[in-house]
Amino acid sequence: MLGGSYEDNGLVFCLETGRPIDPRNFTRHFEKMLARAGIPRVRFHDIRHTFATLLLELGESLKTVQEMLGHSRIAVTSDIYTHVSLDLKRQAAAKLDLLLSAGEKPENNLGTNRAPNADLEKKKASR
């Protein structure tokens, strides 16, 4: 459409010319979209926190989340963009309980689509 006037800057969000969007314009457009959808006002950057946390709660590896967020170091992802939810804490405690009460080592489910506490559920069902 624009021929030679398009600048490929490798941006996910850009103007039709490929140039960066002014952050204030992006924020205004984002807030209008939220209002039209009936979603409470939230900062765009907060979506990154939610994205990372949900993936980790689903058992995705920290390395995969790091790469999807585009961080150069895994420490950035781990320290800043992820929050240990109550559900993850409960799952970790359940795994430890299973290990200590049964004397068995639960399977490591990181990076799989299985629920992190599937071993606990299987153990409970066999009792």
N, C-alpha and C positions, 0 to 999 in steps of 0.2 A: 504494500500500500504506500509506504513512504520511500521505497527504493533505497537509494544511497544515503538518505538523511537519517536512517535509523542507526543508533549507537548501541552495539551489544556490550553492555557493561556487566553481564552476568547477574543481573538483579532479579529477584523474585517479584518485587513490586516496583514498577517504573511507569513513567509517562509513555505515551504512544511512540515517542521518539527514542525510547530506551534510556533516557536520562533519569536520574534519581527524582523521586517525588519529594517535595518539600514536606518535612515531618508534620508541620501544622496542618497542611491540607489533608494529609493522610489521616491524621487524628480526627479532623472534622468529619471526613467521609465515613470513617469507622464508627464514630458516635451516632451518625445519622442511621447507619445500617442497624446498629443495636436498637435504637429507638423504634425503627420500623418493624423489627422482629419482636419487639416487646421484651427485650433482654435488658436487665439492669445494667447501668453504666459500669464498665470495667476497663482498666487500662489494657491496651493491646499487649504490653509486655507481660501482664499477668497470665495471659494465655500460654506463654512459654512455660511458666511454672506449672500450670495445670497439665499441659501436654507431657512434660517430663515426669511429673509425679504419677499420672495415670499410667503411662507406659511401664514405669517401674512397678507399680502395683499389679500390673498384669503379668509381671515376671520377665519383662524385657531386660536385657543386659544393659548395664551402665555404659558400656562401650558403644552399643548401638544408639542409645539415647544421645550420647556425646556427639557422635557423628551426625545424627539427624539435626541436632541443634547447631552444628557447625563450630563447635568449640575446638580449639587447638590442643587443649589439655583436658584430661578426664577430671582433674581436680576442680576445674571451673564448674563442670556439670555437677559433680558431687557436692561441692561446698556451697554453691550459690543457687543453682536452679532446681534442686530437688529438696523435698521436705519429707521426712519420715512420717507417714500418716499413722493414726491409731491402728488402722487395719494391718499395716505392715508390722507394727510392733507386736500386735496380737499373734500374727502368723509366725514371727520369729520366736516368741515365747512358747507357742504351741509346738514348734519344731524341737525346741530345747526340752520341753516337757516329754515329748515322745522319745527323745534320745535318752533322757535320764530315767524315765519310768520303764522303758522296754529294753534298755541296754542295746538298742539297735541304732544304726546311723541312718537318718532319713536321706532319701535321694536328694541330690542337688538339682533343683528344677530351674535354675537361672537360665534364661534364654529360651525357655520352652513355652508352649501355650497352655501347659497344665497349670492348674491352680497351685500356688506355692504350698498349700497345706493339704494336698491330695493324699499324701502318705498318712497323715493324722486321721483323715476321714476313713481311709481304708482300714487302718488299725482299729478304729472305733467300731466299724461295721463287723469286724471279725470277732469282737468280744461277745 
